[in-house]
Amino acid sequence: MFNVNFLKDLLERAIWTGAQAFLAVFTVGDMASAKAAGVAAVGAGISVLKSVVATSIGDSNSAATLKG
């Protein structure tokens, strides 16, 4: 389950989710940078959790929920 490709996939998804959450909250919500970063960190953490759970739903070598 935790091979190199899976970990790269997980990391990429978490980074992009965090960046998207930060930009969404910062631009639309007009929150302070620290609060927006906190929301983004929670989003990235949820992405990591989803990726781990996805290994039992989809392809065990991927962070995707789709069977492949």
C-alpha positions in Angstrom: 0.0 0.0 0.0 2.6 2.6 1.0 4.9 2.3 -2.0 6.7 5.2 -3.6 4.1 5.9 -6.3 1.3 5.9 -3.7 3.2 8.3 -1.4 3.9 10.6 -4.4 0.3 10.5 -5.4 -0.8 11.2 -1.8 1.6 14.1 -1.4 0.6 15.7 -4.7 -3.1 15.5 -3.8 -2.5 17.0 -0.3 -0.4 19.9 -1.6 -2.9 20.8 -4.3 -5.9 20.5 -1.9 -4.1 22.8 0.6 -3.3 25.3 -2.1 -6.8 25.3 -3.5 -8.4 25.6 0.0 -6.0 28.5 0.9 -6.8 30.4 -2.3 -10.5 29.9 -2.0 -10.7 31.0 1.6 -8.2 33.9 1.2 -9.8 35.3 -1.9 -13.5 34.7 -1.2 -13.6 34.7 2.6 -11.3 37.7 3.0 -9.8 36.0 6.1 -6.4 36.7 7.7 -3.6 34.7 6.2 -3.1 32.6 9.3 -6.7 31.6 9.5 -6.7 30.8 5.7 -3.6 28.7 6.2 -5.2 26.8 9.0 -8.3 26.0 6.9 -6.0 24.9 4.1 -4.0 22.7 6.4 -7.2 21.0 7.6 -8.2 20.5 3.9 -4.8 18.9 3.2 -5.1 16.6 6.2 -8.5 15.4 5.1 -7.0 14.8 1.6 -4.3 12.6 3.2 -6.9 10.7 5.2 -9.1 10.2 2.1 -6.1 8.9 0.2 -5.3 6.3 2.8 -8.9 5.2 2.9 -9.0 5.0 -0.9 -6.5 2.2 -0.9 -9.2 -0.1 0.5 -11.8 1.1 -2.0 -10.0 1.6 -5.3 -6.6 0.5 -6.5 -4.4 -0.3 -3.6 -1.4 1.3 -5.3 -3.1 4.6 -5.8 -4.7 7.3 -3.7 -7.7 7.3 -6.1 -11.0 5.8 -5.2 -11.5 4.5 -8.7 -10.7 0.9 -9.4 -8.0 0.7 -11.9 
